[in-house]
Amino acid sequence: MKSFKLNTKYKQILADTITPVSVYLKIRDKFPNSLLLESSDYHGSDNSFSYICCNPIASIKIENETIFKNYPDGTSEKIAINATTNVPEIIEEFSRQFKSEKNDFKFINNGLFGYISYDAVRYFEKVKIAKKENSNTIPDVYYAVYQNIIAINHFKNQAYLFCHSVEDKNNISEMEQLLQSRNIASYKFTKEGEGFSNLTDEEFKHNVALAKKHCFRGDVFQLVLSRRFTQGFKGDEFNVYRALRSINPSPYLFFFDYGDFKIFGSSPEAQIIVKDRKAEIHPIAGTFKRTGDDEKDAVLAKQLSEDKKENSEHVMLVDLARNDLSRNGHNVNVERYREVQFFSHVIHLVSKVTGHLHEKATTMQVVADTFPAGTLSGAPKHRAMQLIEDYEKTNRNFYGGAIGFMDFEGNFNHAIMIRTFLSKNHQLHSQAGAGIVASSDEESEMQEVYNKLRALNTALDLAETI
């Protein structure tokens, strides 16, 4: 197995006059297929950095049951997936082929950046995912290693410009020149035509009623069913991202450009975090709509914490997170339980479940064994996914998948792709679902979907004014 040593050069600069958005706008025209990862959760030191990545030098992609690897030396490799192919192991091995210089930075400055779509679960579990009509095909998995990473420290107003190269190259001065440019090219965004959904309200409520029957029969305790919304557009969808990060600030904000498609969003929920061999899952389940009035929202928060239906949903998903982490870990604990957290448009119940990885467990195996999040599938997870396949008319693709980074040491931090858009063929696709239990009300579950989409729809309107 070939390996590549990446030579790292970097420069630290003052960043008091730049923002992640302004940096990305200056970089993207010169370097296509760039990405932006940021967080509005600056009060946590772990989340005080934003990253802009450009110049991909290697990648691993899974598409049409085939694994494609591209390396910095221009070589490539193709592997057909069969019943014995261990996909998590192959992704882990690909990451291990890159060696970077040891450094003392406490933040990510190198690794794999990319995503795993919901449909990739068929490589991890014995679940059939058929290709359905009217679905937007994107690769099931896509990760890249980038030559250039700009890391912005929001606490200290500092930025680090990194160049990771197999050869002894250094384009940091070029990057610095780009950042000093006062010109930022901006383009308009306009919606085209009326938005539409793959389900009518009545069809979605019918699916909720079917899900309730499965809960009554004991097939599942909970089932998450979703619906897709599509809006045609012209112009620059980055304006939608700018609007979304403004009206729906979240712990995970991201804009990944892959040329013929883009994925961007503002997700409140981590898929899984692995740091120094400790894994954590933060189940979010239980949702009330915010009013915008702090006093009324405080009353609603108390009602949410006491609501039997919302709490039973949450308890099931905490148990599922514990079981998932136990597959590859020990000392599994619920560190925070049913904490009420306020987001821009909704109030959620949030817990934190942690576990220490077994000695032989690899990061990607842990990811595969906890994928997808129970909050996006249901419990028991395997049967819930089978029912999702039966009832949802289009493939989920990006929705319910995970997006973020894994460094070469195996530290992993991905958001669940919710409150997220897929841009492809001049259409923006978004999706939202509701966790259905036996006591669910069809109308309420439909409203929950609309509540979750409210920020996305508001962002579409605001983007036209930028």
SELO-215041 format. One record per residue (C-alpha): residue in one letter; x, y, z. Coordinates in steps of 0.05 Angstrom, whole numbers, plus 5000, padded with zeros to 4 digits. Layout:
{resn a	px X	py Y	pz Z}
...
***
This chain:
{resn m	px 5000	py 5000	pz 5000}
{resn k	px 5031	py 5066	pz 4977}
{resn s	px 5038	py 5123	pz 5026}
{resn f	px 5047	py 5198	pz 5018}
{resn k	px 5085	py 5244	pz 5064}
{resn l	px 5055	py 5313	pz 5065}
{resn n	px 5104	py 5370	pz 5076}
{resn t	px 5069	py 5424	pz 5117}
{resn k	px 5084	py 5498	pz 5112}
{resn y	px 5043	py 5551	pz 5147}
{resn k	px 5038	py 5625	pz 5163}
{resn q	px 5000	py 5658	pz 5219}
{resn i	px 4967	py 5725	pz 5204}
{resn l	px 4922	py 5775	pz 5240}
{resn a	px 4849	py 5761	pz 5224}
{resn d	px 4812	py 5819	pz 5255}
{resn t	px 4787	py 5845	pz 5188}
{resn i	px 4768	py 5780	pz 5154}
{resn t	px 4709	py 5732	pz 5163}
{resn p	px 4701	py 5660	pz 5140}
{resn v	px 4650	py 5683	pz 5088}
{resn s	px 4695	py 5738	pz 5060}
{resn v	px 4754	py 5690	pz 5056}
{resn y	px 4712	py 5638	pz 5020}
{resn l	px 4686	py 5688	pz 4970}
{resn k	px 4757	py 5710	pz 4954}
{resn i	px 4782	py 5639	pz 4947}
{resn r	px 4726	py 5604	pz 4909}
{resn d	px 4734	py 5635	pz 4839}
{resn k	px 4809	py 5623	pz 4838}
{resn f	px 4803	py 5553	pz 4868}
{resn p	px 4739	py 5515	pz 4847}
{resn n	px 4712	py 5458	pz 4891}
{resn s	px 4729	py 5494	pz 4955}
{resn l	px 4692	py 5484	pz 5021}
{resn l	px 4675	py 5524	pz 5082}
{resn l	px 4663	py 5495	pz 5152}
{resn e	px 4645	py 5542	pz 5209}
{resn s	px 4607	py 5545	pz 5274}
{resn s	px 4565	py 5597	pz 5309}
{resn d	px 4579	py 5562	pz 5376}
{resn y	px 4641	py 5604	pz 5392}
{resn h	px 4632	py 5598	pz 5467}
{resn g	px 4660	py 5528	pz 5464}
{resn s	px 4736	py 5529	pz 5453}
{resn d	px 4731	py 5467	pz 5408}
{resn n	px 4684	py 5505	pz 5362}
{resn s	px 4723	py 5570	pz 5359}
{resn f	px 4754	py 5554	pz 5291}
{resn s	px 4727	py 5560	pz 5220}
{resn y	px 4760	py 5525	pz 5161}
{resn i	px 4765	py 5541	pz 5087}
{resn c	px 4795	py 5485	pz 5045}
{resn c	px 4816	py 5487	pz 4972}
{resn n	px 4861	py 5451	pz 4922}
{resn p	px 4841	py 5378	pz 4931}
{resn i	px 4902	py 5333	pz 4919}
{resn a	px 4871	py 5265	pz 4935}
{resn s	px 4801	py 5236	pz 4942}
{resn i	px 4761	py 5174	pz 4956}
{resn k	px 4691	py 5169	pz 4925}
{resn i	px 4639	py 5115	pz 4927}
{resn e	px 4589	py 5115	pz 4870}
{resn n	px 4549	py 5060	pz 4834}
{resn e	px 4576	py 5005	pz 4880}
{resn t	px 4647	py 5025	pz 4862}
{resn i	px 4703	py 5057	pz 4903}
{resn f	px 4746	py 5107	pz 4866}
{resn k	px 4812	py 5131	pz 4896}
{resn n	px 4855	py 5187	pz 4868}
{resn y	px 4925	py 5201	pz 4894}
{resn p	px 4972	py 5262	pz 4894}
{resn d	px 5019	py 5229	pz 4844}
{resn g	px 4964	py 5226	pz 4791}
{resn t	px 4951	py 5151	pz 4800}
{resn s	px 4882	py 5123	pz 4813}
{resn e	px 4849	py 5059	pz 4836}
{resn k	px 4780	py 5028	pz 4826}
{resn i	px 4748	py 4974	pz 4870}
{resn a	px 4682	py 4941	pz 4855}
{resn i	px 4641	py 4931	pz 4919}
{resn n	px 4615	py 4862	pz 4933}
{resn a	px 4585	py 4826	pz 4993}
{resn t	px 4653	py 4817	pz 5027}
{resn t	px 4680	py 4888	pz 5016}
{resn n	px 4693	py 4924	pz 5082}
{resn v	px 4678	py 4996	pz 5063}
{resn p	px 4694	py 5028	pz 5131}
{resn e	px 4762	py 4993	pz 5131}
{resn i	px 4778	py 5017	pz 5061}
{resn i	px 4762	py 5090	pz 5080}
{resn e	px 4805	py 5082	pz 5143}
{resn e	px 4862	py 5052	pz 5103}
{resn f	px 4858	py 5110	pz 5053}
{resn s	px 4866	py 5159	pz 5110}
{resn r	px 4926	py 5121	pz 5136}
{resn q	px 4962	py 5128	pz 5070}
{resn f	px 4976	py 5201	pz 5086}
{resn k	px 5030	py 5219	pz 5136}
{resn s	px 5036	py 5290	pz 5160}
{resn e	px 5088	py 5324	pz 5202}
{resn k	px 5074	py 5323	pz 5276}
{resn n	px 5055	py 5390	pz 5304}
{resn d	px 5028	py 5421	pz 5368}
{resn f	px 4965	py 5452	pz 5338}
{resn k	px 4903	py 5438	pz 5378}
{resn f	px 4858	py 5446	pz 5318}
{resn i	px 4848	py 5409	pz 5252}
{resn n	px 4898	py 5429	pz 5199}
{resn n	px 4899	py 5365	pz 5157}
{resn g	px 4856	py 5305	pz 5142}
{resn l	px 4796	py 5281	pz 5102}
{resn f	px 4739	py 5330	pz 5091}
{resn g	px 4674	py 5306	pz 5061}
{resn y	px 4609	py 5269	pz 5073}
{resn i	px 4572	py 5203	pz 5078}
{resn s	px 4502	py 5203	pz 5048}
{resn y	px 4444	py 5167	pz 5082}
{resn d	px 4441	py 5117	pz 5024}
{resn a	px 4512	py 5094	pz 5042}
{resn v	px 4482	py 5055	pz 5100}
{resn r	px 4475	py 4996	pz 5053}
{resn y	px 4551	py 4988	pz 5057}
{resn f	px 4549	py 4985	pz 5133}
{resn e	px 4486	py 4946	pz 5149}
{resn k	px 4444	py 4892	pz 5115}
{resn v	px 4393	py 4942	pz 5090}
{resn k	px 4370	py 4947	pz 5018}
{resn i	px 4368	py 5017	pz 4988}
{resn a	px 4338	py 5015	pz 4918}
{resn k	px 4348	py 5071	pz 4868}
{resn k	px 4281	py 5106	pz 4863}
{resn e	px 4253	py 5153	pz 4810}
{resn n	px 4259	py 5228	pz 4817}
{resn s	px 4319	py 5221	pz 4863}
{resn n	px 4381	py 5265	pz 4856}
{resn t	px 4441	py 5221	pz 4847}
{resn i	px 4504	py 5243	pz 4883}
{resn p	px 4562	py 5199	pz 4906}
{resn d	px 4546	py 5158	pz 4968}
{resn v	px 4612	py 5178	pz 5000}
{resn y	px 4662	py 5232	pz 4981}
{resn y	px 4724	py 5252	pz 5020}
{resn a	px 4783	py 5294	pz 4997}
{resn v	px 4851	py 5314	pz 5023}
{resn y	px 4865	py 5388	pz 5010}
{resn q	px 4931	py 5422	pz 4997}
{resn n	px 4909	py 5488	pz 5027}
{resn i	px 4871	py 5498	pz 5092}
{resn i	px 4857	py 5566	pz 5123}
{resn a	px 4840	py 5559	pz 5197}
{resn i	px 4810	py 5621	pz 5230}
{resn n	px 4812	py 5627	pz 5306}
{resn h	px 4754	py 5670	pz 5327}
{resn f	px 4776	py 5676	pz 5400}
{resn k	px 4844	py 5706	pz 5382}
{resn n	px 4829	py 5739	pz 5315}
{resn q	px 4884	py 5698	pz 5283}
{resn a	px 4886	py 5658	pz 5219}
{resn y	px 4934	py 5603	pz 5197}
{resn l	px 4948	py 5592	pz 5124}
{resn f	px 4970	py 5519	pz 5112}
{resn c	px 5001	py 5487	pz 5051}
{resn h	px 5006	py 5411	pz 5052}
{resn s	px 5044	py 5385	pz 4992}
{resn v	px 5076	py 5319	pz 4971}
{resn e	px 5129	py 5360	pz 4935}
{resn d	px 5164	py 5416	pz 4970}
{resn k	px 5115	py 5468	pz 4943}
{resn n	px 5092	py 5530	pz 4979}
{resn n	px 5035	py 5574	pz 4953}
{resn i	px 5022	py 5610	pz 5019}
{resn s	px 5042	py 5678	pz 4991}
{resn e	px 4991	py 5669	pz 4935}
{resn m	px 4937	py 5653	pz 4986}
{resn e	px 4957	py 5714	pz 5028}
{resn q	px 4953	py 5759	pz 4967}
{resn l	px 4883	py 5733	pz 4952}
{resn l	px 4861	py 5749	pz 5024}
{resn q	px 4889	py 5820	pz 5018}
{resn s	px 4847	py 5834	pz 4956}
{resn r	px 4792	py 5883	pz 4968}
{resn n	px 4750	py 5857	pz 4911}
{resn i	px 4697	py 5805	pz 4925}
{resn a	px 4656	py 5781	pz 4866}
{resn s	px 4583	py 5774	pz 4884}
{resn y	px 4525	py 5749	pz 4844}
{resn k	px 4449	py 5752	pz 4853}
{resn f	px 4403	py 5695	pz 4873}
{resn t	px 4331	py 5689	pz 4850}
{resn k	px 4278	py 5636	pz 4859}
{resn e	px 4247	py 5608	pz 4796}
{resn g	px 4175	py 5584	pz 4797}
{resn e	px 4137	py 5554	pz 4856}
{resn g	px 4169	py 5506	pz 4904}
{resn f	px 4140	py 5436	pz 4907}
{resn s	px 4143	py 5373	pz 4950}
{resn n	px 4148	py 5299	pz 4933}
{resn l	px 4087	py 5288	pz 4979}
{resn t	px 4023	py 5327	pz 4990}
{resn d	px 4003	py 5343	pz 5062}
{resn e	px 3950	py 5288	pz 5059}
{resn e	px 4000	py 5237	pz 5034}
{resn f	px 4049	py 5254	pz 5090}
{resn k	px 3993	py 5249	pz 5142}
{resn h	px 3974	py 5182	pz 5112}
{resn n	px 4047	py 5159	pz 5122}
{resn v	px 4044	py 5182	pz 5194}
{resn a	px 3981	py 5140	pz 5205}
{resn l	px 4017	py 5079	pz 5175}
{resn a	px 4077	py 5091	pz 5220}
{resn k	px 4032	py 5094	pz 5281}
{resn k	px 4003	py 5026	pz 5262}
{resn h	px 4074	py 4997	pz 5261}
{resn c	px 4086	py 5027	pz 5330}
{resn f	px 4021	py 4997	pz 5357}
{resn r	px 4040	py 4929	pz 5328}
{resn g	px 4108	py 4933	pz 5361}
{resn d	px 4148	py 4931	pz 5296}
{resn v	px 4183	py 4995	pz 5319}
{resn f	px 4178	py 5041	pz 5379}
{resn q	px 4191	py 5101	pz 5336}
{resn l	px 4196	py 5115	pz 5261}
{resn v	px 4224	py 5179	pz 5228}
{resn l	px 4189	py 5193	pz 5162}
{resn s	px 4207	py 5253	pz 5119}
{resn r	px 4187	py 5291	pz 5057}
{resn r	px 4227	py 5329	pz 5006}
{resn f	px 4217	py 5401	pz 4981}
{resn t	px 4246	py 5429	pz 4917}
{resn q	px 4256	py 5501	pz 4893}
{resn g	px 4282	py 5522	pz 4825}
{resn f	px 4332	py 5580	pz 4824}
{resn k	px 4379	py 5623	pz 4783}
{resn g	px 4445	py 5653	pz 4805}
{resn d	px 4488	py 5642	pz 4866}
{resn e	px 4463	py 5595	pz 4919}
{resn f	px 4519	py 5618	pz 4966}
{resn n	px 4472	py 5676	pz 4982}
{resn v	px 4423	py 5625	pz 5010}
{resn y	px 4478	py 5599	pz 5055}
{resn r	px 4494	py 5670	pz 5078}
{resn a	px 4421	py 5681	pz 5094}
{resn l	px 4415	py 5614	pz 5130}
{resn r	px 4476	py 5625	pz 5175}
{resn s	px 4447	py 5693	pz 5193}
{resn i	px 4376	py 5672	pz 5212}
{resn n	px 4391	py 5601	pz 5236}
{resn p	px 4460	py 5603	pz 5271}
{resn s	px 4480	py 5532	pz 5290}
{resn p	px 4538	py 5492	pz 5318}
{resn y	px 4551	py 5466	pz 5247}
{resn l	px 4551	py 5512	pz 5187}
{resn f	px 4579	py 5485	pz 5121}
{resn f	px 4583	py 5499	pz 5046}
{resn f	px 4616	py 5443	pz 5005}
{resn d	px 4624	py 5456	pz 4930}
{resn y	px 4633	py 5394	pz 4887}
{resn g	px 4625	py 5428	pz 4819}
{resn d	px 4561	py 5396	pz 4791}
{resn f	px 4529	py 5395	pz 4860}
{resn k	px 4536	py 5432	pz 4926}
{resn i	px 4515	py 5414	pz 4997}
{resn f	px 4504	py 5468	pz 5049}
{resn g	px 4467	py 5478	pz 5113}
{resn s	px 4463	py 5497	pz 5186}
{resn s	px 4456	py 5434	pz 5227}
{resn p	px 4443	py 5434	pz 5302}
{resn e	px 4464	py 5362	pz 5313}
{resn a	px 4529	py 5322	pz 5311}
{resn q	px 4527	py 5253	pz 5278}
{resn i	px 4584	py 5230	pz 5322}
{resn i	px 4647	py 5261	pz 5351}
{resn v	px 4710	py 5220	pz 5364}
{resn k	px 4767	py 5255	pz 5401}
{resn d	px 4827	py 5221	pz 5431}
{resn r	px 4791	py 5153	pz 5428}
{resn k	px 4729	py 5179	pz 5463}
{resn a	px 4664	py 5179	pz 5423}
{resn e	px 4603	py 5221	pz 5437}
{resn i	px 4533	py 5225	pz 5408}
{resn h	px 4485	py 5282	pz 5424}
{resn p	px 4414	py 5256	pz 5411}
{resn i	px 4365	py 5313	pz 5395}
{resn a	px 4293	py 5291	pz 5399}
{resn g	px 4232	py 5327	pz 5424}
{resn t	px 4214	py 5392	pz 5388}
{resn f	px 4170	py 5452	pz 5402}
{resn k	px 4164	py 5513	pz 5357}
{resn r	px 4192	py 5579	pz 5385}
{resn t	px 4147	py 5640	pz 5388}
{resn g	px 4201	py 5693	pz 5388}
{resn d	px 4178	py 5717	pz 5457}
{resn d	px 4229	py 5697	pz 5510}
{resn e	px 4177	py 5692	pz 5566}
{resn k	px 4130	py 5649	pz 5525}
{resn d	px 4188	py 5606	pz 5501}
{resn a	px 4209	py 5594	pz 5573}
{resn v	px 4139	py 5568	pz 5588}
{resn l	px 4142	py 5525	pz 5525}
{resn a	px 4209	py 5497	pz 5546}
{resn k	px 4179	py 5474	pz 5613}
{resn q	px 4121	py 5443	pz 5576}
{resn l	px 4169	py 5407	pz 5529}
{resn s	px 4209	py 5379	pz 5587}
{resn e	px 4144	py 5351	pz 5616}
{resn d	px 4112	py 5327	pz 5551}
{resn k	px 4102	py 5251	pz 5555}
{resn k	px 4104	py 5240	pz 5479}
{resn e	px 4166	py 5282	pz 5467}
{resn n	px 4202	py 5251	pz 5527}
{resn s	px 4186	py 5179	pz 5508}
{resn e	px 4214	py 5194	pz 5438}
{resn h	px 4277	py 5223	pz 5470}
{resn v	px 4288	py 5166	pz 5519}
{resn m	px 4285	py 5114	pz 5462}
{resn l	px 4339	py 5151	pz 5423}
{resn v	px 4385	py 5159	pz 5483}
{resn d	px 4379	py 5084	pz 5494}
{resn l	px 4395	py 5073	pz 5420}
{resn a	px 4457	py 5117	pz 5424}
{resn r	px 4480	py 5077	pz 5485}
{resn n	px 4471	py 5012	pz 5448}
{resn d	px 4506	py 5038	pz 5385}
{resn l	px 4567	py 5062	pz 5424}
{resn s	px 4570	py 4996	pz 5464}
{resn r	px 4584	py 4958	pz 5399}
{resn n	px 4655	py 4986	pz 5397}
{resn g	px 4664	py 5019	pz 5465}
{resn h	px 4663	py 5013	pz 5540}
{resn n	px 4647	py 5059	pz 5599}
{resn v	px 4586	py 5084	pz 5561}
{resn n	px 4553	py 5140	pz 5601}
{resn v	px 4497	py 5190	pz 5593}
{resn e	px 4534	py 5254	pz 5613}
{resn r	px 4476	py 5302	pz 5601}
{resn y	px 4404	py 5281	pz 5599}
{resn r	px 4342	py 5316	pz 5570}
{resn e	px 4373	py 5385	pz 5571}
{resn v	px 4328	py 5439	pz 5541}
{resn q	px 4364	py 5478	pz 5487}
{resn f	px 4339	py 5538	pz 5447}
{resn f	px 4353	py 5543	pz 5373}
{resn s	px 4332	py 5600	pz 5327}
{resn h	px 4264	py 5571	pz 5307}
{resn v	px 4253	py 5511	pz 5353}
{resn i	px 4265	py 5485	pz 5423}
{resn h	px 4297	py 5416	pz 5429}
{resn l	px 4311	py 5364	pz 5483}
{resn v	px 4385	py 5346	pz 5479}
{resn s	px 4427	py 5292	pz 5514}
{resn k	px 4501	py 5273	pz 5511}
{resn v	px 4522	py 5200	pz 5510}
{resn t	px 4596	py 5181	pz 5512}
{resn g	px 4639	py 5119	pz 5509}
{resn h	px 4713	py 5100	pz 5505}
{resn l	px 4733	py 5060	pz 5443}
{resn h	px 4758	py 4989	pz 5450}
{resn e	px 4832	py 4981	pz 5435}
{resn k	px 4821	py 4950	pz 5367}
{resn a	px 4762	py 4993	pz 5345}
{resn t	px 4775	py 5040	pz 5287}
{resn t	px 4741	py 5107	pz 5279}
{resn m	px 4707	py 5089	pz 5213}
{resn q	px 4680	py 5024	pz 5243}
{resn v	px 4650	py 5064	pz 5301}
{resn v	px 4620	py 5113	pz 5251}
{resn a	px 4591	py 5056	pz 5209}
{resn d	px 4561	py 5021	pz 5270}
{resn t	px 4527	py 5085	pz 5294}
{resn f	px 4503	py 5107	pz 5225}
{resn p	px 4454	py 5136	pz 5210}
{resn a	px 4433	py 5175	pz 5272}
{resn g	px 4374	py 5144	pz 5308}
{resn t	px 4342	py 5213	pz 5309}
{resn l	px 4337	py 5207	pz 5233}
{resn s	px 4314	py 5134	pz 5228}
{resn g	px 4278	py 5110	pz 5291}
{resn a	px 4284	py 5050	pz 5338}
{resn p	px 4298	py 4993	pz 5331}
{resn k	px 4341	py 5024	pz 5277}
{resn h	px 4346	py 4965	pz 5228}
{resn r	px 4271	py 4955	pz 5223}
{resn a	px 4259	py 5030	pz 5220}
{resn m	px 4305	py 5036	pz 5160}
{resn q	px 4268	py 4980	pz 5124}
{resn l	px 4202	py 5017	pz 5134}
{resn i	px 4233	py 5083	pz 5111}
{resn e	px 4253	py 5046	pz 5047}
{resn d	px 4182	py 5021	pz 5039}
{resn y	px 4146	py 5087	pz 5050}
{resn e	px 4190	py 5144	pz 5025}
{resn k	px 4181	py 5157	pz 4950}
{resn t	px 4251	py 5185	pz 4936}
{resn n	px 4320	py 5167	pz 4960}
{resn r	px 4344	py 5208	pz 5019}
{resn n	px 4413	py 5218	pz 4988}
{resn f	px 4445	py 5274	pz 5029}
{resn y	px 4387	py 5280	pz 5080}
{resn g	px 4404	py 5244	pz 5145}
{resn g	px 4476	py 5232	pz 5123}
{resn a	px 4537	py 5262	pz 5157}
{resn i	px 4586	py 5317	pz 5136}
{resn g	px 4651	py 5343	pz 5166}
{resn f	px 4723	py 5320	pz 5175}
{resn m	px 4767	py 5264	pz 5201}
{resn d	px 4840	py 5278	pz 5215}
{resn f	px 4895	py 5228	pz 5200}
{resn e	px 4897	py 5209	pz 5274}
{resn g	px 4825	py 5185	pz 5272}
{resn n	px 4792	py 5245	pz 5307}
{resn f	px 4724	py 5254	pz 5274}
{resn n	px 4671	py 5308	pz 5277}
{resn h	px 4610	py 5306	pz 5230}
{resn a	px 4543	py 5341	pz 5231}
{resn i	px 4479	py 5306	pz 5211}
{resn m	px 4455	py 5334	pz 5145}
{resn i	px 4390	py 5366	pz 5169}
{resn r	px 4369	py 5439	pz 5157}
{resn t	px 4410	py 5427	pz 5094}
{resn f	px 4403	py 5441	pz 5020}
{resn l	px 4428	py 5400	pz 4961}
{resn s	px 4439	py 5444	pz 4900}
{resn k	px 4438	py 5407	pz 4834}
{resn n	px 4414	py 5424	pz 4763}
{resn h	px 4389	py 5494	pz 4784}
{resn q	px 4345	py 5464	pz 4838}
{resn l	px 4351	py 5468	pz 4914}
{resn h	px 4327	py 5406	pz 4951}
{resn s	px 4313	py 5405	pz 5026}
{resn q	px 4282	py 5352	pz 5070}
{resn a	px 4253	py 5346	pz 5139}
{resn g	px 4220	py 5292	pz 5179}
{resn a	px 4184	py 5277	pz 5244}
{resn g	px 4195	py 5223	pz 5296}
{resn i	px 4129	py 5184	pz 5300}
{resn v	px 4108	py 5143	pz 5360}
{resn a	px 4043	py 5108	pz 5376}
{resn s	px 4013	py 5170	pz 5409}
{resn s	px 4031	py 5217	pz 5351}
{resn d	px 3980	py 5264	pz 5321}
{resn e	px 3982	py 5268	pz 5244}
{resn e	px 3970	py 5343	pz 5241}
{resn s	px 4023	py 5357	pz 5295}
{resn e	px 4076	py 5315	pz 5260}
{resn m	px 4062	py 5351	pz 5194}
{resn q	px 4070	py 5418	pz 5230}
{resn e	px 4135	py 5395	pz 5261}
{resn v	px 4163	py 5385	pz 5190}
{resn y	px 4142	py 5455	pz 5171}
{resn n	px 4172	py 5483	pz 5235}
{resn k	px 4239	py 5451	pz 5218}
{resn l	px 4236	py 5479	pz 5148}
{resn r	px 4217	py 5549	pz 5168}
{resn a	px 4289	py 5573	pz 5173}
{resn l	px 4305	py 5545	pz 5104}
{resn n	px 4245	py 5577	pz 5071}
{resn t	px 4260	py 5644	pz 5105}
{resn a	px 4332	py 5639	pz 5079}
{resn l	px 4307	py 5629	pz 5008}
{resn d	px 4268	py 5694	pz 5013}
{resn l	px 4324	py 5733	pz 5046}
{resn a	px 4375	py 5709	pz 4995}
{resn e	px 4338	py 5746	pz 4940}
{resn t	px 4352	py 5812	pz 4975}
{resn i	px 4427	py 5802	pz 4983}
***
